[in-house]
Amino acid sequence: EITFIDIGQGDGIYLSTGEDVMIDGGSSSSKHIGENTIEPFLMSKGIKSLKKVFITHSDSDHTSGILYLAESGKISIKELYLPYCAMNHENYDEIRKICRNIHYLKAGDRIELSHGALTCLSPEEGMISEVSDANEHSLVLLYEYGNFSALFTGDAGRESERILLDSGVGRILSEAAPVTLLKVGHHGSNTSSSDELLKTADPALAVLSYGKNNRYGHPHQETLDSLNNYGIPHRDTAASGAITCLTNGKSAEIKEFLPQ
């Protein structure tokens, strides 16, 4: 199971892979997203601990709910994974104060799960840790389980996408294509989802996570046009509510909380 939680303007993705995993969990449109949405969602599934949590980058619309979970302690976090560039970056000081057992990921790292595996495609080890735009050192993760694959891009921008596709690790994505499921970068902003990435990934379905009437204008029309031009159908949390993908590694089924 992969569920894109209806988190408003932000990202929050739950994966059931034989162990309970989350990728991001934060919102800029709801100050209490951890208490009011993420924690109840997890507790409704009987989850008392998350085996692995991945924070793609330091922006609050990806971290606020995770920080709440770590402080609350009702649901424990066993292992936390951050981008390699976060190792000495002050933006992650608060996270380091609250969380323990932290690991740093770089392109090429692979984490085996009970069902499937996650491969880190970005950031590259050599990226400057003081990069001014946190989006550009977002973790980009490829989940593979049998014939199913999902690409999670955080807020990685077109420059990060170019570096990824030009690097040796970019071959991992090329060999995995077509990707079954794409989490569209940066909530559908026109700063992400380049033609090159969409052509390489060639996803069967794209998911956009954003809040209704957000002040950023997400998703941008350019991104929607690109998805349409490549014949990529998409679902949006703002319209569908929570979006869940169920897979056995051979086939996949999409369920929307608010069917369109």
Disulfide bonds with the S-S distance in Angstrom:
none
